[in-house]
Amino acid sequence: MSDDSLFQAYFDCNCLGTYSTASGTGVASLGTLKHLVVHPTDKRVECGGSVKVTAEMDSSHPAGIIGQKISVHIYH
């Protein structure tokens, strides 16, 4: 099925992932990065997820204005 009003793009997730430490696993995020202490023996584990971006025509505006609906889905 071909739909010229729909575009999808897939990307590898580029999140900070998790760190495997001697005391367990720590999650790194932008909000907690300044509090995260990473030791030389810690190993970064990438999440292996993906990001899907979808753009499609959208005519749902009450005034009839045609636009686009952009959706971003993150899978970890």
C-alpha positions as CSV (number, residue, x, y, z in Angstrom):
1,M,0.0,0.0,0.0
2,S,1.5,3.3,-1.1
3,D,0.5,6.5,0.7
4,D,2.1,9.8,-0.4
5,S,0.8,11.6,2.6
6,L,2.7,9.5,5.1
7,F,6.5,9.5,5.8
8,Q,8.3,7.4,8.3
9,A,11.9,7.4,9.4
10,Y,13.7,5.1,11.8
11,F,16.8,5.8,13.9
12,D,18.9,4.0,16.4
13,C,18.2,5.2,20.0
14,N,21.1,7.5,21.1
15,C,20.1,7.7,24.8
16,L,22.6,7.5,27.6
17,G,21.7,3.9,28.3
18,T,22.6,2.2,31.6
19,Y,25.8,1.5,33.4
20,S,26.6,-1.8,34.9
21,T,28.4,-1.2,38.2
22,A,29.7,-3.3,41.0
23,S,26.7,-2.3,43.1
24,G,24.1,-2.9,40.5
25,T,22.8,-1.0,37.4
26,G,22.4,2.8,37.2
27,V,20.3,4.6,34.7
28,A,21.8,7.7,33.1
29,S,19.5,10.4,32.0
30,L,19.9,14.1,31.2
31,G,18.2,15.1,34.5
32,T,20.5,12.9,36.6
33,L,23.7,13.0,34.6
34,K,25.3,15.6,36.9
35,H,24.7,13.2,39.9
36,L,25.9,10.1,38.1
37,V,29.4,8.9,39.2
38,V,31.0,6.5,36.6
39,H,34.0,4.6,37.7
40,P,36.7,3.2,35.3
41,T,35.4,-0.3,36.0
42,D,31.8,0.5,35.0
43,K,30.6,-0.5,31.6
44,R,28.0,1.3,29.5
45,V,25.2,-0.8,28.2
46,E,23.4,0.7,25.2
47,C,19.6,0.2,25.3
48,G,19.4,-1.1,21.7
49,G,16.2,0.8,21.1
50,S,15.0,2.8,18.2
51,V,13.2,6.1,17.4
52,K,10.4,6.2,14.8
53,V,9.4,9.6,13.4
54,T,6.1,9.8,11.4
55,A,4.8,12.8,9.5
56,E,1.4,12.6,7.8
57,M,-1.1,15.0,6.3
58,D,-3.6,16.3,8.8
59,S,-6.9,18.0,7.9
60,S,-8.5,17.9,11.4
61,H,-8.3,21.6,12.1
62,P,-11.8,23.1,12.7
63,A,-11.1,25.9,10.3
64,G,-10.1,23.5,7.5
65,I,-6.4,24.4,7.6
66,I,-4.3,21.6,6.2
67,G,-1.2,20.8,8.1
68,Q,0.9,17.9,9.2
69,K,0.8,15.6,12.2
70,I,4.2,14.7,13.6
71,S,4.6,11.7,15.9
72,V,7.8,10.5,17.6
73,H,7.8,7.1,19.2
74,I,10.8,5.9,21.3
75,Y,11.3,2.2,21.9
76,H,13.8,1.1,24.6
